[in-house]
Structure formats: structure tokens, C-alpha cells
């Protein structure tokens, strides 16, 4: 039996009552365009159905189960109703739990696409300030927010396998300190861009709390040593770690990535300027790990540009949960389209009107041509190029070309007017 709420108090229900009502109301409100499942700080789950001109909000306290488990079970119950495809339903849990581990409130968000009926809804998880933990949490979800900085390493506690990569301990310490400086610089640029941007809060939280320092093993592509903060030095030699990792990794089937990821600074990285995401194997953890490679060239990108790119690659990493090449189906390309929109949003916030003017210039050129542009690099005149450069604090020609090409992609989305159509465009461009 449901306990009625009074005033602003949430309704107290069982898990079964909550799920039945959620599905029933979602079916009734067929005009819903956005649906939110929002964790509250008092073990409450808020559900909001947004229709054109109408927002319908209900608040529940589930008395017989962990609220986070209930929110994730709600995604499964909603999958056939919205509908949600396997990709979006499957990644809801890791996204939700990534936000939860940062000590912030996860808000699952689903949006109806502008395509045909029956097409999978879009999905995401936002991070909102507030303590998500209460006595109602289960053991899995009662994880306190991490304390300290994952890049704070104890100089005297470097693993033996890492020290074996250097001629002596002093060289190891000096190299690790240099790599830490590079990682912190990149992370600071990402923080500056993410500050105040709601869409970037979860991505910044992932970088700030879930990314440790990693060091690649020379001559062994795809092998890294992930260094835990404040951890005791591991006494096993590199050869033993390698053997143990090979034994621990099962053959066949996709392997899940570790919850943490690695920042891989690259001192003396030559002409490489762009960060990149890749999968690897962490020998210390004996498991697959996501990595973000951070170059340190003599001619770096602008600080704003570095921040946007690192957030973009971190968002990419957050969407990868198993160490297997994703199937490049329509859901994959819609995910890539959403990743592009994330980048466009960041640029609109940090480069403002000058970036938007560049996008508008490309939209006009596309309308004139009636097709993709043969010479997009000729579209921005000197005034617009100078304005776009100034929005980043000054750019060299290569970086200016980079952000102009992003503005061109953004213009294609504007002209198509639909994320599904933009995903199809990206698929065609990839061949």
C-alpha cells in the first residue's frame, strides 16, 4: 500500500509500486520530450516528465531498496517504453556510478529524438552538487566521495616494476615529477573550461577523481603501469607483473575496463599536440584500462583549446566500458554525434559569439552551395579568423584551422537540424 505524501514530502512506496507507476505515467504522457530520473540527497528519487509547455514532477522515497539500485532498475523498466536501445540502456549504470563515486548527485536524462516513432531515445547522466549518500544505500553504492588528489604520489612509494624502467631511483623520481606536471597542467586547462558548464560537470568529475597517473612500458605497446595515490610500493618485478596479468586476463568475450582511468603524459612528444583516448592493459591491476594520452610538445595548443580537447577525449573514455572495438551500427554513430554536440556546447560557452559567428558563416556558405563545401577553408574571412583566434587568446594557423573545422561540422548539424541525420552524415564521411 502506498503512503500518501503531504505538502512537499515525497511519497513513500515500495520498489514495485515505484516501477509500476513510472512505466504507467510514462505511457500516459506520450507527448513527453524529456524524462529525468534524479537522485536527491535525502534518499529520494525525483522523476520529471517534460512536455511542450508542461513539466510534471513527482518525488518518491522507496522504502525497501537502495535508491540508486532502484534508479538503475528504472532504466531497465523504461527501456521498452521509451524505447532505449541496448547501448544506451547498458551505459546508464557505469555513467551513473561514475558520477556517484565523485560524491555528486547523478541525474539520468533521456530525450526523444527528432526522428520516426519507435526510434531509441537519447541518454546521458549529469552530475549535480549535493551529497548522494544516505543510510539507505546498499553496500555497492554506499561509497564515500574520494578524498585527496589521485595525482598525489608518494615519491618513496614507487612500484618496483616502475623503478626498473630507469637507470636509478633519482631518474625515476625526476621523470614522474615531470609527468605529473604535464598531467596537472592539462587537467587545470580542462577545469577552466568546465567551470560553470553544467554539461561538462560529470566529465570534469571523472578527470578529477577517477584518473590516476599512468606510465607506458617502453617497447610494449598497450601496456601501462597505473600508479595509485598514496599507495605502498609494489615489490613485484616487471616480469612477474607481466606474467600475472597474462594469467588474469581471460580469453574470449569483451573484458570490462577498470573503474579508474590513466592519464599518460608524454614528455618530449615531438610535433604531436592533440590528446587522444586509447585502451591498454594495466600490469599492476592486471586488467584493461582506459588511457588519455597527454602530449607535451614544444609548441603547445592554446590553454582553452587544450581544455576543450581533454574534456572531449575524457567524455569519449567515459562512454567506453569494455575492451572491445564497438560495433559501428546506428547507435554507435548517434553516440559519436552526441559527442560532437558536447564539443560544440563547450566551444559555444568558452568562445561565445565569435565561435557562433564562424558557425553562422559556414551555414550561409552551405545554403549557397546546396551541398558540402569544396573549399571550407576559404569561408572565414580575415575578420572572422582574427575574431575566432582572439576567443582562444590567440591561435597559430594549425589550431585556427582545427577550430574552424569544428565550426564547419557544427554548421552541418545546424543545417540538418536533427541529431539522427547528423549521425548519418558522420557515418558517410567515415566511409
C-alpha positions, 0 to 999 in steps of 0.5 A, spaced: 500 500 500 502 506 498 503 512 503 500 518 501 505 524 501 503 531 504 505 538 502 512 537 499 514 530 502 515 525 497 511 519 497 513 513 500 512 506 496 515 500 495 520 498 489 514 495 485 509 500 486 515 505 484 516 501 477 509 500 476 507 507 476 513 510 472 512 505 466 504 507 467 505 515 467 510 514 462 505 511 457 500 516 459 504 522 457 506 520 450 507 527 448 513 527 453 520 530 450 524 529 456 524 524 462 529 525 468 530 520 473 534 524 479 537 522 485 536 527 491 540 527 497 535 525 502 534 518 499 529 520 494 528 519 487 525 525 483 522 523 476 520 529 471 516 528 465 517 534 460 512 536 455 511 542 450 509 547 455 508 542 461 513 539 466 510 534 471 514 532 477 513 527 482 518 525 488 518 518 491 522 515 497 522 507 496 522 504 502 525 497 501 531 498 496 537 502 495 535 508 491 540 508 486 539 500 485 532 502 484 534 508 479 538 503 475 532 498 475 528 504 472 532 504 466 531 497 465 523 498 466 523 504 461 527 501 456 521 498 452 517 504 453 521 509 451 524 505 447 532 505 449 536 501 445 541 496 448 547 501 448 544 506 451 540 502 456 547 498 458 551 505 459 546 508 464 549 504 470 557 505 469 555 513 467 551 513 473 556 510 478 561 514 475 558 520 477 556 517 484 563 515 486 565 523 485 560 524 491 555 528 486 548 527 485 547 523 478 541 525 474 539 520 468 536 524 462 533 521 456 530 525 450 526 523 444 529 524 438 527 528 432 526 522 428 520 516 426 516 513 432 519 507 435 526 510 434 531 509 441 531 515 445 537 519 447 541 518 454 546 521 458 547 522 466 549 529 469 552 530 475 549 535 480 552 538 487 549 535 493 551 529 497 548 522 494 549 518 500 544 516 505 543 510 510 539 507 505 544 505 500 546 498 499 553 496 500 555 497 492 553 504 492 554 506 499 561 509 497 564 515 500 566 521 495 574 520 494 578 524 498 585 527 496 588 528 489 589 521 485 595 525 482 598 525 489 604 520 489 608 518 494 615 519 491 618 513 496 612 509 494 614 507 487 612 500 484 618 496 483 616 494 476 616 502 475 623 503 478 626 498 473 624 502 467 630 507 469 637 507 470 636 509 478 631 511 483 633 519 482 631 518 474 625 515 476 623 520 481 625 526 476 621 523 470 614 522 474 615 529 477 615 531 470 609 527 468 605 529 473 606 536 471 604 535 464 598 531 467 596 537 472 597 542 467 592 539 462 587 537 467 587 545 470 586 547 462 580 542 462 577 545 469 577 552 466 573 550 461 568 546 465 567 551 470 560 553 470 558 548 464 553 544 467 554 539 461 561 538 462 560 537 470 560 529 470 566 529 465 570 534 469 568 529 475 571 523 472 578 527 470 578 529 477 577 523 481 577 517 477 584 518 473 590 516 476 597 517 473 599 512 468 606 510 465 607 506 458 612 500 458 617 502 453 617 497 447 610 494 449 605 497 446 598 497 450 601 496 456 601 501 462 603 501 469 597 505 473 600 508 479 595 509 485 595 515 490 598 514 496 599 507 495 605 502 498 610 500 493 609 494 489 615 489 490 613 485 484 618 485 478 616 487 471 616 480 469 612 477 474 607 483 473 607 481 466 606 474 467 600 475 472 596 479 468 597 474 462 594 469 467 588 474 469 586 476 463 581 471 460 580 469 453 574 470 449 568 475 450 569 483 451 573 484 458 570 490 462 575 496 463 577 498 470 573 503 474 579 508 474 582 511 468 590 513 466 592 519 464 599 518 460 603 524 459 608 524 454 614 528 455 618 530 449 612 528 444 615 531 438 610 535 433 604 531 436 599 536 440 592 533 440 590 528 446 587 522 444 583 516 448 586 509 447 585 502 451 591 498 454 592 493 459 594 495 466 600 490 469 599 492 476 591 491 476 592 486 471 586 488 467 584 493 461 584 500 462 582 506 459 588 511 457 588 519 455 594 520 452 597 527 454 602 530 449 607 535 451 610 538 445 614 544 444 609 548 441 603 547 445 595 548 443 592 554 446 590 553 454 582 553 452 583 549 446 587 544 450 581 544 455 576 543 450 580 537 447 581 533 454 574 534 456 572 531 449 577 525 449 575 524 457 567 524 455 569 519 449 573 514 455 567 515 459 562 512 454 567 506 453 566 500 458 569 494 455 575 492 451 572 491 445 572 495 438 564 497 438 560 495 433 559 501 428 551 500 427 546 506 428 547 507 435 554 507 435 554 513 430 548 517 434 553 516 440 559 519 436 554 525 434 552 526 441 559 527 442 560 532 437 554 536 440 558 536 447 564 539 443 560 544 440 556 546 447 563 547 450 566 551 444 559 555 444 560 557 452 568 558 452 568 562 445 561 565 445 559 569 439 565 569 435 565 561 435 557 562 433 559 567 428 564 562 424 558 557 425 553 562 422 558 563 416 559 556 414 551 555 414 550 561 409 556 558 405 552 551 405 545 554 403 549 557 397 552 551 395 546 546 396 551 541 398 558 540 402 563 545 401 569 544 396 573 549 399 571 550 407 577 553 408 576 559 404 569 561 408 572 565 414 574 571 412 580 575 415 575 578 420 572 572 422 579 568 423 582 574 427 575 574 431 575 566 432 583 566 434 582 572 439 576 567 443 582 562 444 587 568 446 590 567 440 591 561 435 597 559 430 594 557 423 594 549 425 589 550 431 585 556 427 584 551 422 582 545 427 577 550 430 574 552 424 573 545 422 569 544 428 565 550 426 564 547 419 561 540 422 557 544 427 554 548 421 552 541 418 548 539 424 545 546 424 543 545 417 540 538 418 537 540 424 536 533 427 541 529 431 539 522 427 541 525 420 547 528 423 549 521 425 548 519 418 552 524 415 558 522 420 557 515 418 558 517 410 564 521 411 567 515 415 566 511 409 
